Amino acid sequence: MTMVLVTTVLVAMVAAGMWPVLKDLSAEDKNEDHSAAAEADCARKASSLEGALVVGLLRHEITSGQYRRAVERLAARDHDANPLKVSPPGGVDHE
């Protein structure tokens, strides 16, 4: 009986804590603007390739797998262009 009471109180506390968040989410859903102008504005804000990939992912233009592979290729390209210099074991590299 005590376990049921504790569980009920815990669920009530979580629900009370989440209530404002859920109200805000439903208000945002009602106020969303899905117009072409809003999408064009979003595309303009993507000032980097990573940003353009995120926009494509959020618009469901690419899959999460395609996103991961593209980011992996970007990381590899960045590593080739700017390799990370690691100090030798046991000391600091003084060049």
C-alpha positions in Angstrom: 0.0 0.0 0.0 2.8 2.4 0.8 4.5 1.7 -2.5 1.3 2.6 -4.4 1.0 5.9 -2.4 4.7 6.8 -3.1 4.3 6.0 -6.8 1.1 8.1 -7.1 2.7 11.0 -5.3 5.8 10.8 -7.5 3.7 10.6 -10.7 1.7 13.6 -9.5 4.9 15.6 -8.8 6.3 14.8 -12.3 3.0 15.8 -14.0 2.9 19.0 -12.0 6.4 19.9 -13.0 5.9 19.1 -16.7 2.6 20.9 -17.0 4.1 24.4 -17.9 6.4 22.8 -20.5 3.5 20.9 -22.1 1.4 24.1 -22.2 4.2 26.0 -23.9 4.7 23.2 -26.5 1.0 23.2 -27.4 1.0 27.0 -27.7 4.0 26.8 -30.0 2.3 24.2 -32.2 -0.7 26.5 -32.6 1.5 29.5 -33.5 3.8 27.7 -36.0 4.1 29.4 -39.3 4.6 26.8 -42.1 4.6 29.4 -44.9 7.1 29.5 -47.7 8.6 32.7 -46.4 9.3 31.1 -43.0 11.1 28.2 -44.7 13.1 30.5 -46.9 14.1 32.5 -43.8 15.3 29.3 -42.2 17.4 28.4 -45.2 19.0 31.8 -45.2 20.1 31.3 -41.6 22.1 28.2 -42.5 25.4 30.0 -43.0 27.5 26.8 -43.0 27.4 23.4 -44.6 26.7 21.9 -41.2 23.8 24.3 -40.7 22.4 23.4 -44.2 22.6 19.7 -43.3 20.7 20.3 -40.1 18.0 22.2 -41.9 17.8 19.4 -44.4 17.5 16.9 -41.6 14.8 18.9 -39.8 12.8 19.3 -43.0 13.1 15.5 -43.6 14.9 16.2 -46.9 17.7 13.8 -45.8 17.7 10.8 -43.4 19.6 10.6 -40.2 22.0 8.1 -41.8 22.7 10.5 -44.7 23.3 13.3 -42.1 25.8 11.2 -40.1 27.7 10.2 -43.3 27.9 13.8 -44.5 29.1 15.0 -41.1 31.7 12.1 -41.0 33.0 13.2 -44.5 33.1 16.9 -43.3 35.1 15.8 -40.2 37.5 13.8 -42.4 37.9 16.7 -44.8 38.6 19.0 -41.8 41.1 16.6 -40.4 43.0 16.4 -43.7 43.0 20.2 -44.0 43.9 20.9 -40.4 45.4 17.9 -38.7 45.4 17.8 -35.0 49.0 18.0 -33.6 49.5 15.7 -30.6 52.4 16.1 -28.1 54.8 13.2 -27.9 54.3 10.9 -24.9 55.9 12.2 -21.8 56.5 15.8 -22.9 55.5 18.9 -24.7 56.5 19.3 -28.3 58.7 22.4 -28.7 59.2 23.3 -32.3 
